[in-house]
């Protein structure tokens, strides 16, 4: 099977799926955003070639870097028409779109592609989060357009097929739950090794209200009252970071990296951490959680849908009520004080991810096969009606 994987903002996710599919004996073509790859690589010189050189992706995988136009420019229509033709000319058997919220042009691309090839789309975030800056009508319309152009929809939460059906009217039997998998490329980003730093808590990723960074900041006095040497390592970008920084009571307890870090630096941050904190208020899935597991790090996460199905309480991490900085602090203190428990949870998390790989690959291929069948049935019906 020849799979074309397209994304604008989920480069790491796309690279992981590509490696899984290639390992399963499939052919893959990647269509990645040029600026995103440069940012994740931390370089601007020959970024596609550097992906090969660093061993992130095998050379038999074709990589096309796309310079996307501005999303609000109506002239983008002609660009996406050309892109759909390029994908078709590459003779892929199925297209896999990885989409975030508020990307209407990728919904249009799905509609253009579906005329020519089967389309499977992953909705990274099918429901709108608390404090999300995208207006709800645009959020809904972008995903509704995506459902119109997709033969199959993949979601990463067990309860999300039903939500996709209710929110967007997409047939329930064409929405497939595929669990998140290990971020295997995360390990490949660097050849360096950092030792774990005792009592270091990592918060990583986009700083937006639903990620609950403020509750980790508020938890700091409770944590350091029990473990004075504890340090909170924040590597984040987004408008909410500035608001949360104003809440800090003791700056000496924090190390803050403001902005997007290249993936080689990201790998070192996870290596340094003892525990990864995910104090989210709402979530549908979390790449940060999967990255933590890939590096063998236990998590302290909010007991909410999208996280609780991936965290086995007391085995791979600890779950706490959302918006409760005291219980968040207590769980972190428990792991930092018990080295044996923390390290065993880290080992369990890594093993859990490895055990998931085969199942995730199988379910993803099944979704592709269903999309191909749906596409063929639709073409047959069109021919009968002509």
N, C-alpha and C positions, 0 to 999 in steps of 0.2 A: 504494500500500500504506500502511495506517495502522499504525504501529509504536508499541507502548507499552513504554517502557524503565523498569525499576524497579530501584532499588538502595537499599541502606541506608548503605554506607560508601564507594562508589566514584563520588562525584559527578563528578569531573573526567573519568573514563572515560566515564560516561554522557553528559555534555555533548558530548564529542568524537564519540561515535557518533551522537548526535542531529544534530549539524551535518553529518556525513557523509551521513546518510540524507536530510536535507532538501535538501542540495546535489544529491543524486541524484534529486530529484523526488518524494520520499515525504513523507507526513504523519507527524508524531511527537507523542506525548504523553509527558511526563516525570513520573515519580513519585519524588520525591527526599525524603530525610530532612531535616526542617526544621532540626534542630540542626546537622547536617553542613553544610548550605548556609550557615547563619549563621557557622559556624566558618571555612569556606573564604572567605567574603566578608569576614569580619572585622567584620560589622555585624549588628544584630538588627532594624533598622527596614526593613520591606517587602523582605525578601531576594529574593523572586521578582521583584518589579518592578525591583529593582536589577540582576538578571541581564539583563533586557531593556535597561535604560538603559545598561549598560556594554557592550552589544553582544556579550555572551557567547553569547546564543542569540536567534534571530529571534522576533519577536512572534507569528508564526503557529504557533509551537510552544507547546502548552498545558503549563504547569508546575503540578503539584499538589505542595504541600509536606505531608509526612506526619509527624505526631508519633508515632513508634513507641512502643509500650508496652515495658516491661521484658521482655527475652527470656525470663526465668525465670518469668514470671507466666503461669499456666495460663489466665487470663482472656484472654490474647492471642489465643486461638483465635477468639473472636467478632470481635475486631478484624480479623483477617486474612480472615475470611469476608466482612465488610463491604467490605474493600479489594478483594477479588476481584470482588465484585458491582459496585463502582464502576468498575473497569477494564472489565468486560464491558459496562456501560452506556455507556461511552465509545466503544463500537463499534470497538475495535482489531481488526486482522486477525491480528496476531501479537504476543505478549508476549516481551520480551527481559529476562531477569533477570540482573543482574550480582552474583555472590555471592562472598563471602570465606569462609574456613573458620570453622566453629563458628557458623553461622547457621541452626539447624534450622527456625526459623519461616519463613524464605524457602523452604525445601524444602517445608514445608506449603503455603505460598502457591502454589508451582508445582503441587502436587497439586490444589488447589482450582481454580486457573485452567484446568488442562488439561481439566477436564470441559467447559469452555465455549469456550476459544480455544486455538489452537496455542501452545506454549511452547518457546522457545529459551533456554537458560541458559548463561552463561559461568562456568566454574570458574576463578576467579582463581588459585587455589593448590590444585590437585587432590591434591598429595602433601604430607605433613607435613614441615615444615622442622626442622632441628636446633635444639633449645632452645625449640621452640614450647610455649607455656604451656597450650594447650588439650589436655585428655586425649584420647588417641587414640580411644577408643570414641565420644566426642562428635564428634570431627573426622570419623570415618568415617561415623557415623550421619547427620550433617547432609548430607553429600554423597550418601550412598546415597538418602536421602529426595528429594534434588534430582533424581537420575536417574530415580526413579519418576515424578516429576511433569513430566519434560521430554520433548518430542518430539525435540529436538536438543540436543546439548551442544557448545559452542564452547570450545576451549582455545587458548592462545597459544604453545605449544611444539610443534615438529614431532614429537617422540616421545611427546607426551601422550595422543593418542587411544588408543594401545595401553595405556598405563598406566591410563586411565579404564576401559577394557574389563576389564583384569585385576583392578583394585582393587574395582570396583563392579558388575561384571557387565553393564555397559552395552554394547549392540551396537556393534561397531566401526564399522559403516557409518553410524551415527547420531552419531558424534563427529567434529567438523570442526575442523581446524587453520586458524585465521585469525590471521595475524601481527598483532602490535601495530602501531599506527599513530601518526602524529605527534600530539602533544598540542597541537593548534592553538589550543585555548582558552587555553592557558598564555600565549601571546603577547598575548591580549586583556585579561588581568587588570589591566594597568597601562598608563597613557599615558606614564609616566616612562621615562627611559633612563639607565642607569648605564654608565659606561665600564668595560671589562674592566680588572681590577686584575692587573698582572703577578705571576706566581709565586703565584697563589691557587688552592688545591685545595679543591673543594667536596665534602662528604659531606652528603647530604640524605635525610630520610625517617625511618622508624621505626627506633629503636635496639633491635634484638633480636639475639640471638647469631648467627643465620644471616647477618646483614648484615655481619659481620666488621669492625665499626668498630675493634675493639681492634688489628687489624693495621695500620690506617692510623695509629693513635696510636703504635704501636711503630715504624712506618716514619719518623716525624718526625725522629729524630736522624740517620738516614742522609740524608734529604732536605736538612736544613739544614746538614749538614757540607759539601755540595756547593753549595747555594744558600742562603746564610745569611738572605736576605730572604724566603724562602718562608713562606707562611702557610696554615694549614689552617683552613678555614671549615666549621664543623659546625652544621647546622640540623637538629635531631633531637628526637624525643620517644620515651619508652619507658624501661623499667626498666634496660636495659643501658647507658644513657648514664652513669649515676652510676658504675657499675663501671669503665667505660672512662676516665672523668675521673681516677680514682685512678691510672691508669697514665701520665698525662702527666708528662713529665720537665721540659719547659720551657713554662710557661703562656703566655709571651710569643709563642709560635709559633702560638697558637690563638685563634680567635674563635668563641665558642660561643653559639648561640641555642637555649635549652632550651624545648621545647614546640612545639605546632603553630603555624605562622605562616600568616596569611591569604595567599591566592594572589597578591595584588598584591605582597606582600613576597617571596614565593617567586620571582616573576619577576625581581625586582631581584637576588636572590642568584645566580641562574643567569647574569644579565648580568655580574655582577661577576667570576665565576669564570673561570679560564684552562683548568682541567681538572676534570672530574668523576670522582671515584673511586667504584668499586663493588667493594669487596674482599669480596664475598659468599662464604660457604662453601657455600650451596646456594641454588637459585633455580629457579622455573618461568617467570617473566617479570619485567619490571621497568618500571614506569611512570616511574621516575626516569631510566632510560636513554633512554626515548623523549623525555622532557622535555629532557634534555641535547641530544639531536640536534635537537630543535625549535628550541632556542636557538643551534644551530651550535657546540656544544661537543664536543670530542673526549673520549673516556673512557679510563680505565685500569680494566679489569674482570677479574675472576677467570675463568679458562678453564674454565667449568662449563656444563652444559646449562642453557638458559634465558637465558644471556648470550652464549655463544660463537656462537650462530646469528644474533645480531643485530649482533655486532661483527666487522667485516671487518679482520683483523689488518693493521696498517700503513696502513689506508685511512681508517677511521672511528675507530680507537682502537687500543689495545694490550691484549693478553691476557697475564695472568700466572698462575702456579699459585696456587691458594687457600692461605691460611694461611702465606704466605711474604712477610714484611714487607720483606725485602731486595730481592727481585725487584720487589715493588710499588713500593718507593722508586726503584729503578733506572729503571723505566718512566716514573714521574712526572718524575724528573730529566731523562730524555731529552726529554720533551715541553716541559718548562719552559725547557730550554736552547736548543731549536730552534724559534724563533718561526715560521719559514716552514712547517716541518712541522706544527706544532700548528694554525696557522690553516688550512692546506690540509685537514687532517683534519676540522676543524670545518665547513668548506664541504662536504666530501664527506658528512659525517654529515647535514647539512641536506638536501642533494640526494637522498641515499638515502631519507630520510623522504618527501620529496615524490614520488619515484618509486614509493613503496609505496602511496600513497593510493588510487589507482584500483583496484589489485589487492585491497586490504583491503576496500574498499566492495563490490566485486563478490563476494568470498567471503562477506561477511556477509549480503548479500541472498540468495545461493544457500542459505545455511543457513536463512534465514527461509522460503524457498520450499519447501525440503525438509520443514521443520516443518509447514507448511500442508498439504502432500501427505500426510505421515504422519498428521496429525490427521484428514484427510478419509477416509483408508483405514480408520483405526480406527473412525470413526463408521459407515462403510458396513458394516464387519464386525459391529459391534454391532447394526445394524438387521437384518442377515441372520439373526442368532442369536435375535432376539426372536420 
